[in-house]
Amino acid sequence: MRLMVSGGGTGGHIYPALALIKALKKREPNSAVMYVGSERGLESTIVPAKGIPFQATRIQGFKRSLSLENFKTVYLFIKSVYEAKKMIRQFKPDVVVGTGGYVSGAVVYAAARLHVPTLIHEQNSVVGITNRFLSRYVDRIAYVFDAALDQLPVNKMVKTGNPRAQEAAEVVSHFSWTEYGLQDDVPTLLIFGGSQGALKINAATVAAIPEFNHREYQVVFVTGQKRYDGVMAQLKGTTVADNVVIKPYIGNMPEVLPRVAAIVGRAGATSLAEITADGIPSILIPSPYVTADHQTKNANSLATVGAAEIIKEADLTGETLIAKADQLMTNDALRQDMATASKQLGVPDAADRVLDVVEALKRD
């Protein structure tokens, strides 16, 4: 198999692509992979660090208001399509896969124009601009949430789940909470606003710590590396009990998650793929700052089947956080029911499902 993959801009586009590549290498060790990303995107550092062949093109997104920059965007898109065609002719992929981001728009469009089989993966409940554009040209569309069904050509769609879920499901964890000075036989609530942290989640948690100090469950609060010093400054003079641990970052999150009794966090597609793969109950606080409020729609997909509770960011305070946390962490039966519902949503073989579609396209 010769596979070209493109996706960039955010981890939500990059990590599913990396999980897919990992699964392909496991299935077909002699396969050849080329990742095409943008010059300045996160992928330009993350992908080469994984030892994956990487080529870059320069591209940018459209401004949502009238702007002369959009003329430059059109020019860069046309130029990127031309560059992508050269890359495709040189690499000769059997299939080209796009996982989102503006760069995948140019690469997948170029492949379609060259009559190379194409697949896009839509991770969210609300379809992004790039995938809406590409849906007219690609051969197949892999998707995660049923809410996407009425936004794309149904005849092209195949439900696969998010490849990141398989990566999470296959982790064999030897992690122990004793590494953090906690106990393995006490339920642990993980509060995590993403690698950069989330200001409102951090503020609510800081306000809740005096109450968390007196709970029989444990709390691990991950602030985000850039926000850790600010959080600790806010907590100056506040007692932090032995059942509460504050960390700037957790580097081995896939090993930690299977030991978590419940999680508080955002509702990004990759996060939800990971927590449903592990069957973790969740309290979701969707980011209101994302395109088309898609995190709320992602979260609703879990809440409607009883796998998650939702707190709107506008309603998030120390008091509302404590109330939801107590409701979940002090009720073993409720937590087990939510864990079961979460696990049923998980797709632990998602990467293999996407690869099956890729191989079918190659045969066709």
Stockholm file with secondary structure:
# STOCKHOLM 1.0

chainA/1-364         MRLMVSGGGTGGHIYPALALIKALKKREPNSAVMYVGSERGLESTIVPAKGIPFQATRIQGFKRSLSLENFKTVYLFIKSVYEAKKMIRQFKPDVVVGTGGYVSGAVVYAAARLHVPTLIHEQNSVVGITNRFLSRYVDRIAYVFDAALDQLPVNKMVKTGNPRAQEAAEVVSHFSWTEYGLQDDVPTLLIFGGSQGALKINAATVAAIPEFNHREYQVVFVTGQKRYDGVMAQLKGTTVADNVVIKPYIGNMPEVLPRVAAIVGRAGATSLAEITADGIPSILIPSPYVTADHQTKNANSLATVGAAEIIKEADLTGETLIAKADQLMTNDALRQDMATASKQLGVPDAADRVLDVVEALKRD
#=GR chainA/1-364 SS CEEEEECCSSHHHHHHHHHHHHHHHHHCTTCEEEEEEESSSTHHHHHHHTTCCEEEECCCCCCSSCCTHHHHHHHHHHHHHHHHHHHHHHHCCSEEEECSSHHHHHHHHHHHHTTCCEEEEECSSSCCHHHHHHTTTCSEEEESCGGGGGGSCGGGEEECCCHHHHHHHTCCCCCCGGGGTCCTTSCEEEEECCTTCCHHHHHHHHHHHHHHTTCSSEEEEECCGGGHHHHHHHTTTCCCCTTEEEESCCTTHHHHGGGCSEEEECCCHHHHHHHHHTTCCEEECCCTTSGGGHHHHHHHHHHTTTSEEECCGGGCCHHHHHHHHHHHHTCHHHHHHHHHHHHHHCCTTHHHHHHHHHHHHHHC
#=GC SS_cons         CEEEEECCSSHHHHHHHHHHHHHHHHHCTTCEEEEEEESSSTHHHHHHHTTCCEEEECCCCCCSSCCTHHHHHHHHHHHHHHHHHHHHHHHCCSEEEECSSHHHHHHHHHHHHTTCCEEEEECSSSCCHHHHHHTTTCSEEEESCGGGGGGSCGGGEEECCCHHHHHHHTCCCCCCGGGGTCCTTSCEEEEECCTTCCHHHHHHHHHHHHHHTTCSSEEEEECCGGGHHHHHHHTTTCCCCTTEEEESCCTTHHHHGGGCSEEEECCCHHHHHHHHHTTCCEEECCCTTSGGGHHHHHHHHHHTTTSEEECCGGGCCHHHHHHHHHHHHTCHHHHHHHHHHHHHHCCTTHHHHHHHHHHHHHHC
//
